[in-house]
């Protein structure tokens, strides 16, 4: 068991460092191509920090572990909303742009609703609840719409600087970082999935529980690090944008790709966790109109963080 735990933590460490290499290399290349800093922050950074979820979910899907696939994505979204925003908001109250409240957060609310309607086939008289390839294409279509929105927005904000200047490397070194990052993500993802499932089998835990807790928290560490640092530097746009962008990416792209590669059966017990994702997103919108408008205040962040611990205890007790 000690070896399994060491391999699990090693996998997480490789995932996090791999994501760091990938984001650094891709950001450097983007700057060389004269892409604005804010565009990099909302795309490369948000999607780059979600690559551990992508790798772990795709590997789980290919290996037929659909509970781990869905649990990882849904659990990561809840971790992002409750724990990461909670921690970031306590570090520094987060001012949220009107466009984020009006468009991006509502889109992150649409994501779990669309997923719920697609995978609950029993609502339409089906006998098997699953994410089919057609369902996956629907998710990818929504992701495409999100990308169109992001790039149209970027044209209007081309000269906005989100904060810390991105370091630019040589073209060869940038490409090297990207390739090394991808290799580490694949290797680290394999270690995480294999050893997390071994722990589940050893202690009689379900794949769903492992996905919602260990995999979800572990693969969200890049988002946690990025968002916490952004909050500390009072860069609210990146802090909130990273979480919201990652949540949209997780459902629309990661589950879209995973389901297209290997259609997976959906465990309706996850409907509760999916509902939590939607409810907390609605709560986040409401927080934008309480006390200080367009701002996640410290007390609201404390509510989110407390909610995460209550939610986690409930999930563990349910097994």
WOTA-V499276 format. One record per residue. N is the residue number from 1. RES is the residue in one small letter. PHI is phi in radians with two decimals (999 if undefined). Layout:
n=<N N>
res=<RES RES>
phi=<PHI PHI>
This chain:
n=<1 2 3 4 5 6 7 8 9 10 11 12 13 14 15 16 17 18 19 20 21 22 23 24 25 26 27 28 29 30 31 32 33 34 35 36 37 38 39 40 41 42 43 44 45 46 47 48 49 50 51 52 53 54 55 56 57 58 59 60 61 62 63 64 65 66 67 68 69 70 71 72 73 74 75 76 77 78 79 80 81 82 83 84 85 86 87 88 89 90 91 92 93 94 95 96 97 98 99 100 101 102 103 104 105 106 107 108 109 110 111 112 113 114 115 116 117 118 119 120 121 122 123 124 125 126 127 128 129 130 131 132 133 134 135 136 137 138 139 140 141 142 143 144 145 146 147 148 149 150 151 152 153 154 155 156 157 158 159 160 161 162 163 164 165 166 167 168 169 170 171 172 173 174 175 176 177 178 179 180 181 182 183 184 185 186 187 188 189 190 191 192 193 194 195 196 197 198 199 200 201 202 203 204 205 206 207 208 209 210 211 212 213 214 215 216 217 218 219 220 221 222 223 224 225 226 227 228 229 230 231 232 233 234 235 236 237 238 239 240 241 242 243 244 245 246 247 248 249 250 251 252 253 254 255 256 257 258 259 260 261 262 263 264 265 266 267 268 269 270 271 272 273 274 275 276 277 278 279 280 281 282 283 284 285 286 287 288 289 290 291 292 293 294 295 296 297 298 299 300 301 302 303 304 305 306 307 308 309 310 311 312 313 314 315 316 317 318 319>
res=<x x x x x x x x x x x x x x x x x x x x x x x x x x x x x x x x x x x x x x x x x x x x x x x x x x x x x x x x x x x x x x x x x x x x x x x x x x x x x x x x x x x x x x x x x x x x x x x x x x x x x x x x x x x x x x x x x x x x x x x x x x x x x x x x x x x x x x x x x x x x x x x x x x x x x x x x x x x x x x x x x x x x x x x x x x x x x x x x x x x x x x x x x x x x x x x x x x x x x x x x x x x x x x x x x x x x x x x x x x x x x x x x x x x x x x x x x x x x x x x x x x x x x x x x x x x x x x x x x x x x x x x x x x x x x x x x x x x x x x x x x x x x x x x x x x x x x x x x x x x x x x x x x x x x x x x x x x x x x x x>
phi=<999 -1.06 -1.13 -1.06 -1.13 -1.10 -1.17 -1.10 -1.16 -1.12 -1.08 -1.09 -1.08 -1.15 -1.05 -1.13 -1.17 -1.10 -1.10 -1.11 -1.08 -1.09 -1.12 -1.09 -1.15 -1.17 -1.12 -1.09 -1.10 -1.10 -1.14 -1.11 -1.54 1.12 -1.53 -1.11 -1.03 -1.18 -1.13 -1.13 -1.10 -1.45 -2.01 -1.05 -1.20 -1.08 -1.32 -1.11 -1.26 -1.65 -1.07 -1.05 -1.08 -1.05 -1.13 -1.09 -1.18 -1.13 -1.08 -1.06 -1.13 -1.06 -1.46 1.39 -1.72 -1.16 -1.07 -1.18 -1.10 -1.17 -1.07 -1.10 -1.19 -1.14 -1.12 -1.11 -1.08 -1.17 -1.10 -1.06 -1.24 -1.51 -1.44 -1.16 -1.14 -1.08 -1.09 -1.08 -1.20 -1.29 -1.06 -2.76 -0.88 -1.76 -1.46 -1.94 -1.14 -1.04 -1.13 -1.17 -1.17 -1.39 -2.09 -1.25 -1.13 -1.03 -1.16 -1.23 -1.40 -1.10 -0.97 -1.15 -1.17 -1.07 -1.06 -1.02 -1.20 -1.32 -1.57 -1.57 -1.16 -1.14 -1.18 -1.89 1.52 -1.31 -1.77 -2.14 -1.54 -2.71 -1.74 -1.48 -1.16 -1.13 -1.02 -1.11 -1.13 -1.10 -1.07 -1.16 -1.09 -1.10 -1.13 -1.07 -1.09 -1.10 -1.10 -1.05 -1.07 -1.06 -1.24 -1.19 -1.17 -1.11 -1.13 -1.46 -2.21 -1.13 -1.81 -1.41 -1.79 -1.34 2.50 -1.04 -1.20 -1.41 -1.34 -1.85 -1.87 -1.13 -1.03 -1.13 -1.18 -1.08 -1.09 -1.08 -1.07 -1.10 -1.14 -1.12 -1.06 -1.09 -1.10 -1.17 -1.14 -1.14 -1.14 -1.14 -1.09 -1.11 -1.07 -1.10 -1.08 -1.05 -1.39 -1.15 -1.18 -1.08 -1.13 -1.04 -1.17 -1.06 -1.73 1.21 -1.52 -1.40 -1.07 -1.05 -1.13 -1.07 -1.12 -1.28 -1.99 -1.09 -1.14 -1.08 -1.19 -1.11 -1.33 -1.64 -1.03 -1.06 -1.10 -1.06 -1.10 -1.11 -1.22 -1.11 -1.13 -1.08 -1.14 -1.07 -1.51 1.03 -1.79 -1.10 -1.02 -1.25 -1.04 -1.31 -1.06 -1.10 -1.19 -1.11 -1.10 -1.13 -1.12 -1.15 -1.05 -1.02 -1.40 -1.25 -1.61 -1.11 -1.21 -1.10 -1.19 -1.04 -1.22 -1.26 -1.19 -2.45 -0.93 -2.14 -1.30 -1.82 -1.52 -1.15 -1.08 -1.32 -1.05 -1.07 -1.17 -1.17 -1.15 -1.05 -1.02 -1.18 -1.12 -1.18 -1.13 -1.10 -1.07 -1.09 -1.11 -1.10 -1.08 -1.26 -2.09 -1.90 0.86 -1.47 -1.15 1.04 -2.60 -1.61 -1.35 -1.07 -1.17 -1.22 -1.13 -1.12 -1.06 -1.09 -1.11 -1.08 -1.07 -1.11 -1.16 -1.12 -1.07 -1.12 -1.06 -1.10 -1.07 -1.15 -1.14 -1.28 1.30>
